[in-house]
Amino acid sequence: MIYRIAIALTFLLLIPGCSEPEHDGRLTRIEETIQESPEEALSCLDSINYESLTDADKQYCRSPDVIIIS
């Protein structure tokens, strides 16, 4: 019985860790805007305080696919 409870608790603790974190909505909107209006997207990106981003979003901004020009 304790074995089943331990397995169930382990499973319940692992489920939230397997979900994909949601990115900041501002970054998502910028990503959608960049093809149509790169200047507007860059302006929006410049308006975001880097320190206000989550660690996951900071890593996203550092990825090789994202180029931030200051």
RODO-2510 file (C-alpha; in nm, 4 decimals, decimal comma):
residues 70
     n   res          X          Y          Z
     1     m     0,0000     0,0000     0,0000
     2     i     0,2791     0,2459     0,0880
     3     y     0,4491     0,1520    -0,2391
     4     r     0,1406     0,2582    -0,4375
     5     i     0,1139     0,5861    -0,2486
     6     a     0,4837     0,6591    -0,3081
     7     i     0,4445     0,5921    -0,6806
     8     a     0,1320     0,8096    -0,6991
     9     l     0,3010     1,0974    -0,5137
    10     t     0,6088     1,0737    -0,7347
    11     f     0,3898     1,0816    -1,0444
    12     l     0,1936     1,3820    -0,9156
    13     l     0,5139     1,5717    -0,8383
    14     l     0,6624     1,5034    -1,1821
    15     i     0,3599     1,6152    -1,3872
    16     p     0,4038     1,9935    -1,3371
    17     g     0,7727     1,9688    -1,4214
    18     c     0,6958     1,8126    -1,7590
    19     s     0,4816     2,0962    -1,8852
    20     e     0,6298     2,3611    -2,1103
    21     p     0,6701     2,6981    -1,9400
    22     e     0,4704     2,9809    -2,0915
    23     h     0,6746     3,2651    -2,2299
    24     d     0,6056     3,6270    -2,1516
    25     g     0,3151     3,7423    -2,3682
    26     r     0,5140     4,0461    -2,4771
    27     l     0,7818     3,8234    -2,6280
    28     t     0,5179     3,6160    -2,8051
    29     r     0,3600     3,9277    -2,9575
    30     i     0,7029     4,0539    -3,0666
    31     e     0,7733     3,7201    -3,2309
    32     e     0,4450     3,7449    -3,4231
    33     t     0,5096     4,1075    -3,5240
    34     i     0,8709     4,0825    -3,6344
    35     q     0,8044     3,9595    -3,9897
    36     e     0,5492     4,2299    -4,0678
    37     s     0,7034     4,5209    -3,8815
    38     p     1,0622     4,4678    -3,7637
    39     e     1,0999     4,8278    -3,6443
    40     e     0,7888     4,8041    -3,4260
    41     a     0,9065     4,4680    -3,2873
    42     l     1,2482     4,6137    -3,2029
    43     s     1,0856     4,9119    -3,0330
    44     c     0,8686     4,6782    -2,8235
    45     l     1,1714     4,4644    -2,7384
    46     d     1,3642     4,7706    -2,6257
    47     s     1,0772     4,8697    -2,3964
    48     i     1,0986     4,5443    -2,1964
    49     n     1,3034     4,5547    -1,8784
    50     y     1,5323     4,2511    -1,9071
    51     e     1,5393     4,2060    -1,5285
    52     s     1,1589     4,1679    -1,5194
    53     l     1,1734     3,8533    -1,7353
    54     t     1,1625     3,5038    -1,5895
    55     d     1,4769     3,2922    -1,6059
    56     a     1,3255     3,0888    -1,8903
    57     d     1,2541     3,4031    -2,0924
    58     k     1,6027     3,5363    -2,0248
    59     q     1,7432     3,2121    -2,1676
    60     y     1,5094     3,2471    -2,4667
    61     c     1,6436     3,5973    -2,5307
    62     r     1,9994     3,4643    -2,5159
    63     s     1,9361     3,1856    -2,7674
    64     p     2,1268     3,2045    -3,0971
    65     d     1,7982     3,2496    -3,2874
    66     v     1,7227     3,5786    -3,1087
    67     i     1,9394     3,8784    -3,1800
    68     i     1,8998     4,1778    -2,9518
    69     i     2,0601     4,4988    -3,0715
    70     s     2,1109     4,7604    -2,8027
***
